[in-house]
Amino acid sequence: MPWSVPRRNAMHATAVILCLAGSACVGTRSGDVASGDSGAGADAADLSAIEGSGSTTVPETTTTTRAPRPPADTLVPTKLRTVSGDISPKSVVASGTGVVTAQNMMYTHTVTAYDADGELIATIPDTVTLSDFGIDKVGQYQGSPVEAAFTPDGTKVYVSNYSMFGPGFREGSDKCSPSDGTPPSYLYRIDATSWEIDQVIPTGAVPKYVAVTPDASTVMATNWCTYDMTIADTRTGQVIRTVDIGRYPRGIAVTSDSVTAFVAVMGSTDIARVDIATGALSWIRGVGQGPRHIVLSPDDRYLYATLNAEGKVAKIDTSTGAVVAKVSTGQQPRSMAISEDGTAVYVVNYQSSTMTKLATADLSELAEVPTGYHPIGIAYDNSTGRVWVANYGGTIDIWDETPAT
């Protein structure tokens, strides 16, 4: 049955585990240490410390082979169901293992987690005691979950908080600049088994999009009001660097080798190319007005970008920077997802209240379907081939992909 998780309990292990040269991990509870790959092993490490007096039984693991699906560009979106409840979803994100979360902003102060069929698993409040994570703030604070990204293994999910609420904070705005004093915010990391917050990372003001590198070593967040991007280590929770991007940075897409992050700069016509290791910038110029969300083809050859101000989607050659195709979808195309096989992209059109499915080969329209009111977020679930749409009106649509009849 679905359950609601209170704020994380006090440190659950008495053992002191060191992180880096004898110091505790910044942003991570002093009893929690993430694994070297993705930060996914913290709870397991502490659990073994607590239960070490007894014998340990390792469960058998089995490997399941998923039946191959037809190419996504040959399938038709078919409505499965609409999920409702006490939600106000700004985004949805799929783990790839059959779990999807919705980020519900400051309107409900929650993240909600669902199974592959849309049944509620957990409701996670955004209340946190920052001092538990080594942050010099007394008392409890609330966030406002806006976007999220799972680690590649699906065991953790990073959530950006549009604003924090409590002493010393105030609500941010979409009309802002680095000089207006908008307070910084934080990323939360939520464990996808306990559904508890186990890491907090400082960001700039009004963080929006979040991305985790395919090698699970790094998490990034674009900071809308400070015009920059936070790059942090997933294991330690430490910020590695902050990279100046430009006016209103938003979507992030990371190459499969975890070397390069492309960043959509919505207050421009450009996409930034960031060397993750050094923070060095180069540019893809003139892709169109207001690039908001971007996805990469599986081979990293093409970028697909929603152009919010133009009502179009662009296909961009990453090696040359050339826009090779551009098509209209609907009014204010916002977020976008790409199928696992890379043959189709799915775009939500905010003002039109529709979802458009395009063939990546030539951006021809494969389907357009009505959604709930003001669709704003979208996710493709690799484990099922289903498409999830977050509607700002307070619902989530789930679409099956079925063979044409």
Secondary structure, 3 states (H helix, E strand, C coil): CCEECCCCCCCCCCCCCCCECCECCCCECCCCCCCCCCCCCHHHHHHHHHCCCCCCCCCCCCCCCCCCCCCHHHEEEEEEEEECCCCCCCEEEECCCCEEEEECHHHHCEEEEEECCCCEEEEEECCEEHHHHCCCCCCEEECCEEEEEECCCCCEEEEEECCCECCCCCCCCCCCCHHHCCCCCEEEEEECCCCCEEEEEECCCCEEEEEECCCCCEEEEEECCCCEEEEEECCCCCEEEEEECCCCEEEEEECCCCCEEEEEECCCCCEEEEECCCCCEEEECCCCCCEEEEEECCCCCEEEEEECCCCEEEEEECCCCCEEEEEECCCCEEEEEECCCCCEEEEEECCCCEEEEEECCCCCEEEEEECCCCEEEEEEECCCCEEEEEECCCEEEEEEEEECC
